[in-house]
Amino acid sequence: MAYLVVIEKDKHGFYAYCPDLPGCQTQGDTFEEVMKNIREAIELYIETLTEEDLMDLKSKEVITAFVEL
């Protein structure tokens, strides 16, 4: 299964979170580090879910778009 991840970069490094998994977030000094960390955070988060929670996630549809001004 694939999960949408949002990554933000600032002067302190990188911050990543998964909008589908409330509270699933991490940080890293490099892009590679934050990607490794968010993958681990998602895996650990999913381990805490019940079968019902997992089914709800699989049935969820996420749409992303850009809004141009």
N, C-alpha and C positions, 0 to 999 in steps of 0.2 A: 504494500500500500504506500502511496505517496502523500506527503503532507506539505502544505504551503508553509514556507518559512519566510519571514520578513527580516532583513538584515539592515541595520543602520550603522553608518560609520561616523565617528566624531573624533575629536582630538585625543580621546582616551583609548581608542581602538574600535572594536566591533561589538555590537549588541544584536542578538538574534532572539526571535520568539516565534512561536507557532500559534496563530490565531485560533485554530481548531481545538487547541489543548490549553485551556485557561491556566495561566501560571507557569507554563512550560517556556522557560527562557534561560539564556545564558549569555556569556560574553567571552571575548578572546582578544589577544593583542594583534592577531593577523586574521585574514579571511579564512585561511586554512584551519587555524585553531578554532575559530568560532563555528565553522562547519562541522568539525569533529565533535565539538562540545554539544551542538544542538542535536546532532544525530544521537549522541549518548543520552541527552536529556529526554528526547522523544521516546527512545527505547525504554528508559526507566519509567517514564510517565505511563506508557502503554501497559507495562507490567502491573501497574496498580489498578487497572480498569477491570470491571466485570465483563462477562460475555455480553450482557445487555448494553453496556456502555460502548463496547466495540462495535456492536451492530448499529447503534445510533450513529457512530462516527462514519461507518461505511455507507450509510444511507444519506449522509449529508452532502449537499452540493455547494461548492464554493465557486463564486464567479469573481474574477478580478478585472479591473478596468482602469484606464487612465482618464482623467478629466482634464481637458485642455482649456485653458483660459486665455 
